[in-house]
Each structure stands twice: as C-alpha cells, then as structure tokens.
Amino acid sequence: MAHESLPGSRIRVWYRPMRARDTNEGHRASTPLELLFDLCFVVAVGQAAAQLHHALSEGHIGHGVLSFAMVFFAIWWGWLNFSWFASAFDTDDVPYRLATLVQIAGGLTVAAGVDKAFEGDFTIVVIGYVLMRLAAVAQWIRAARQSPELRTTAYRYAAGVTFCQILWIARLALPETAGFVGFFVILVLELAVPVMAEARDTTPWHSHHIAERYGLFTLIVLGETVLSATNAVKEGIAEGEHTGDLVSLAAAGLVLVFSMWWLYFDQPGHARLERGNSRWTSLSWGYGHYLIFGSAAAVGAGLELAVDFDSGKAHVGGIATALAVTIPVAVFMLSVWLLHIGPTNECRPIAIGFPAAAVLVLAASFGPAPIHVTAVLAAVLVAVTVIATHGEREPG
C-alpha cells in the first residue's frame, strides 16, 4: 500500500493547483524561498544606498536623492507585488518556485544596473525589472486559470502589469526630459494596477504573514544600514586619523539603528491591518512602507557620509551632512507613526511623541553634534513608548 501511494505523493510535491490560500490559516510563516527572495533583493538595496552615499559625498545631492528614489521604486515594487501574491496564492510547488527564481534573477539584474542608473542609463534596470514583472504575470495567469472565483481579478493584474512593462520598454527610446516625465506617469499606472484589479473581488491575504514579510524586510534593510556604516567607520579608522570622532559616530549610529528597530517592532503590524480591515487600509499600509524601507536604507548612506565628513573626504558641508541622516530618520518616524501607531491612537504620549520627535530631529540638523542628538532623541522616543505602554495588553 505504501508503494501504491508514493506516485500520488510525488505529484502533489511537484505540482499543486493554485488555489486562494485561507486567510485564517494557522502558523502561517515566511517560507525559505521568501527568505531567499528577501536576501537577494537586499543586494539591490545595498547597491542603491551605496550609490546614494557616493552622490551625496560628491555634492550631487538633488541628482543622488532623485536617482535613489527612482531605483528604489523598482526594487520595492517588485518585492511588494511578490509578497502579496505569495500571501494569496503560494503553492510552493516546482512551477511556483521556478517563476519565483526568475523574479529573483530579475531583481539581481536590477542590482547590477544600479550604477548605470545613477548615471542616467536605466537600460539594465528596466531589463531586470521587466523580467521580474513578466514572471509575475505568468503567476497571475496561472492563478486565473486555477482559481475561478478570482479569475477576473487575476487577469486584470496580468493585463495591467503587461501593459506597464511595454511602457517601460518604450520609455527607453524617449529623450531625457520626456523619459523623466514618462517615468512618473508609468509609476502612477503601476500603482493603479492593484487598485483597478481588485475593484470588484479582492485577493486573500494573511495579515500575520504580510506583517511578518514586511518586518523581515525591514530587518534586512536595517542590517544593510549597519553593515554600510560599519564598513565606512572601519575604513576611516584604518587610516589612523579622527579615530575618536569615528568611534563616537559609530556608537551614535548603533543607538540610532537599535532605536529604529524598536520603534518599528514595538507595535505589531498585523494588528493595524486587522483593525482597519479594508482595502484602503491594506493599500495604504503596503504602499506606505516605501517610505519606511527607503528611509531606513538612506540612513545608512547618511551615516557613511558623516564618516566621510569627519574624515575630511566629503564635498558637502556640515548641515548637508546632518540632513542626510536627520531627514530619513524623521521620515522613518513619521511613517511608522502613520502606519503602526495612528494619529488618533488612544495612547496620547506616543501618538504625539512620534511627530514631536521627528520635528526635533530635523531641528537638530542645525545644532552641534546633530547625529548624536538624533540618536539621543530616538532613544528617548523609545523610552517614552515603553513607559507609556507599560502594562498594556498586546492587541490581537
């Protein structure tokens, strides 16, 4: 009997019908394939942050920030769409794994094209992005065929994503100014695809799974920030000068990253998603993380710039260097406040504390030791959060 059941078991391993997953499924956690996806995509995040640091250090502030925002969209949007699709339809069979590996290859191609993109040539980034997104189209077509109740939604996704990829390829032929405008037009269309696709029937997603996926990517981006800052401090100390300043800066940067981690994970993300329980809540929460991920990555570039400034290598002044850290930290605080805390949170100290701390962080840019003051302010906000919520029961 055992031998007779073996062939059927093998078929179920390599292929499973792509049905909508149960949103109340217990013990839903990220799969090893999803973790590999994250690790490969953070390579692109690291490349984007490194190029941002280089542009800021050379004094090309506007160009660097804009290029970073554009490249980071390609990384973030590919990751976001994969994560939400996986939450709804992950079969973890051979066809699904192969399609996902193609998406990872596309993400790594994007990473390989980051340097050229900062020089104005987005060809390699577009090739990687289109490869990644067309692999997602294949997944949507499979979902449409095997999940009849969501067929219309899945085909809308497939059609919308395909249309946008045609536009990205066509954009490469446009002159510089028209191509720049075209980028943001297509970006808006990309963002509109999920809104239009799910206008009638929404795809299922698991709140705990989605919150974990976003949390894991936040962790990896923060880890990349620590790595970037550590390498910069290491290079500065190796030169044998400004050692005291660099050690002090490293300590402040570490406190800052620890505080950012604490602030993000203090409130469970799934509670916010379940409390809203609407399409608008999921869209705003999912889209809003562009600011959290992007600002966390930019902090690393800012800390590297601060090392350059203390080492006498930066081509920008002290205020510009400070703003390279304080602006992304303030954006991170405000984004966490809006997405995890909420302006109307019944715990008033933290509802008020986050925006107040963000304002003070920006003000610190114009005072002495701005990065050290920013680290202290972030740590104080953590302390306020802990004290204000002491003894409260965890929601959810």
N, C-alpha and C positions, 0 to 999 in steps of 0.2 A: 504493500500500500504506500509506503514511504517513497518508493521509486516512482510509482504512478503519479504522485502529486508533485514531483520535482519539476517536470517541464512547465506546469502551470505557474509554479512559484517563480521560476526564472523569467517567464513572460511578464509577470507583474513587477519584477525588479527593473527590467529594461524599458518597459513602457506601461504607462498608466493613462487612462483618459483624463484630459484636462478639465476637471470639474471645479466649480467655485468652492473654495475652502470654507469650513464652518467658522464663523466669526466668534463663536463661543468655545472653540476648541481649547482644551486644557493643555497646559505645559507647552504652549507654542513658543519656540525659541528660534533664534537665528541658526541657520544650517552652516556646516563647514564651507559650502560653496559661497554662501553670502559673505562669510568672513573673508574668504579669498578675494571676492569681489571688492570688498572694502580696502583690503591691504594693497591691491593693485591700483585702485583709484587714488589712494593717498599718495602714490608716486607722482601723479599729475598735480595734486595739491601742493606737494613739496616743490615741484618744478615751478609752479606759478608763484609761490611765495618767494622762492629764490630770485626769480626774475624781477619781482616787485622790489625786493631789497636792493638789487643791483640798480634798478632805475631810480629809486629814491636816493641812493648813495651818490649817484652821478648828478643829481639835481633835476632829473626829468620827472617831476612829481606828477603833473597832470597826465602825461602820457603813461606813466607807470601805473597809476591808480585805474585809469580807464582800461588799459590793456588787461590788467589783473581782473577787473570786473567782467570783462567780455570772455576771457578764457575760463574764468571760474564758473561762468554760467554753463558752458559746455560740460564741464566736469560734474557740477551739481545736478544739472537737469537729467543727465544720463543716469546718475546714481539714484535720483529720486524716482524716476519712472520705473527703473528696475525694482526698487524696493517695494513700491506699492503694488506692482504687478505680482511680485513674488508673494506678497501677503494675501493676495486674492486667489492665485492660481498655481502656486508652486507644486509641481508633481515630483520633482527630484528624480525623474527618470532620465534615460540616456538622451532623448531629443532635447529635453529641457536643459540638461547640463551642457550639451554641445552649443546650443543657442546662447547660453549664458557665457560660455568661454569665448565665443565670438564677440560678445559685448565687452568682455574684459580686454580682448585684443584691441578693440576699438578704443577703449579708454587708455590703454598703454600707447597707442598711436597718437592720441591727443597729447599725452605727456611728452612724446618725442617731438611734437610740433610746437611746444610752448615757446621755446627760444625764438623761433622764426615768427611766431605770432606777435611777440613783443616788438619785433622789427617791422611789423605791418603785413607780414605774409601769413595768412591763415589757411593756406592750402592743405598742409599736413593735418592741422587741427580739424578741418572740415572733412577730410578723408576718414580720419578716425571716428569723428562724431557720426557721420553718415553710416559707416559700417556698424557702429554700435546701435544706432536707432533703427536701421533696417533689420537687424537681428531681432529687435523688439517687435517690429511689425510682423515678422514670422510667428512670434509667440502669440500676438493678438489674433492672427488669422487662425491659428490652431485653437485658441480659446473660443473663437466664434463658431468653429465647426463642432466643437465637442461640449459646449455649454449653451444649449439652445435658449435658455432663459436670458442670457446676456449677449445674444448674437448681434443685435443691433448696436449695442454699446461697443463691443469689441471691433466690429467692422468700422465704426466711426473712428475709433482710435487708429486703426490701421490706415484708413484713408487720410486722416488728418496728419499723422506723422509722416506718411509718404509724401504728401503734398509739401510739407515743410522741408523735407530733405531735398526735393527738387529745387526749391527756392534757395537753399544754402549753396547748392552746387552752382546755380545760375548767378548767385551773388559774386562768385569768384571772378566773373567776367566784367563786373562793373568797375568804373573808375573809382578812385579812392573816396571822394566825397559821397558819391551815390552809394558805394558799398558800405560806408559808415552808417548812413541813414537806413539802408536796407537791413543792416544787422538788427537794429532795434525794431523795425517793422516785423521781421521774421520772428524775433524773440517774443513779441506780443502774440503772434499767431501760435507759437509753440505753447505759450502759457494758456492760450484759449482752448487748445485741443481737449484737455481733460474736462473743462467746463462744459463744452458743447457735447462731448461724447457721453457724459453722464447726466445730461439734462433730463432724460426720462428714467432710465434704470441705472442705478449706481453699482459699481463693483464692490464686492465684500472685502473688508479689510479687518484685520485683527488688531485691536487697539494696543494690547500689550506687545505684540510683535512689532508693530510700527514704532512704538515708543522705544523699544529695545534697539531697533535698527538705527534710529536717529541718535540714540545715546551712544551706541558703539562708534558711529562715525564721528561724533563729537569728541569722543575719547581719542580716536586715532589722529584727528586733526590737532588736538591739544598736544598729543605726543610728538607730532611733527614739529610743533612750535617749540617744545622743549629741546628737541634734537637740533633744530636750526640755531637756537640761541646758545646751546652748549658748544656747538662747533665753532661759532663765532668767538665766544669767550676763550675757548681753547687756543685758537689761532692768535688771539691778542696776547694771551699770557705767554705763549711760546716765543714771542718777540722780546719778552723781558721788560716791557715798559707798561706803565699805567696799571700794574698788577692790582694794586689796592682798589682802584676805581672799578676795574673789571670784576673783581670778586664781589664787591658790593652790588654792582649791577646784576650779576648772576643771582645773588640772593634775592634781590627785589623781583627779578623776573620769575624766579621759582615761586615766591609767595603769590605773585600775580596769577600764574597759571594754576596753582593749587586753589586759589580763591575762585577763579572762573569755573573750575571743575565743581567745586562745592555749590556755587550758586546755580549751576545748570541742573545738577542732580538732586538738589535739596527737595524739589517738588516733583513727584512722579509725572512724567509726560502723559501716560495713559489716562490719568485722572482728568486732565484738562480735555483730552479728546472725548472721553466718555461723558463728561459734564456738558459739553456743547452738543454732542450727538446730532450733528447736522453736516450737510455737505459743505456749507460755508466754513464751519469750524475746521474740518479736515483740510480744506484747501488753504485756508489762511495759516493754519499751523504748519502744514507741509511746505508751502511756498515761503513762509516767513523764516524758515531755517536757512535760507540762502544767506541772510544777514548774520546768523549765528555762526555757520560754518565759515563764511568768508571773513568775518571779523576775527574769529579765532586764528585762522591762518595768517591774517595780516598782522596780528600781534607779534608773531614770530619774526616777520620781516622787519617790524618796527624795532624789536629788541636787537636784531642784527645791525640795524642802522645805528642804534645807540652805542653798540660796541665800536663801530667804525668812527663815530663821533668822539668817543673817549680816547680812541687810538690815533686820532688826528687824520683819519683817512676819508671822512665824509666830505662831500662838496656842498653841504647844506648847513644852515645854522642850527643853533640850539633849540629854538622854538619849533622849527620844522621837524627836527628830530623827535622832540617831545610829542608833537601832534601825531607822528607816525605810530605812536603807541597809544596815546590817550584817546584819539578818535575811535580806533577799533575797539578799545576797551569799553568806551561809552556806548558804542553801537551794540556791543555784546550785552551789556547790562540792560539796555532798553529793550532789546529783542527778547531776552529771557523774561523780562518783566511783562511784556505784552503777551508772550506765548505760554508761559508757565504760571505766572503769578496773577496777572489781570489787574487793571487799574481799579476795579471795584472790589478787589479782594477784601474779605471781612477783617483780615489781619492788617490793620492800618499801618503799623510800623514798617512792614515790608512792602506794602502797596505804595507807600510814599518814599520809602528808603531807596528803592532802586533808581527812580528818576532823579532823586536828590543826589545820590552818589554819582550818577552819570554827569550831572552838571558840575559837581565839584571836581571830578576827574578832568573835565575839559578846562576848568579854571586853573587846575594845577599845571597846565602846559606853560603858563606864563610866570611861574614862580620858580624858586630854587629846587633842585633835585626832583623834577617832575615825575620821573618814573618811580622813584622811591615813594613819593607821596601817593601816587596812583596805587601802588602795591598796598600801602597802609589803608587807603580808603576802601579798596576791595576787601581787605581782611576785616575792616570794621563792619562793612556791609554783611559779611558772613556772620560775624558775631551778633549783629542785630537780628539777622534771620534766625539764628539758633535760639537766641534768648526769647524772641517774640513768639516762636512756635514751640517753645519748651512745654512738654506735657500734652500737646495736642495729639489726637489720634490721626494716624495716617489715613488720607482719603483713599477710597477704592478698596 
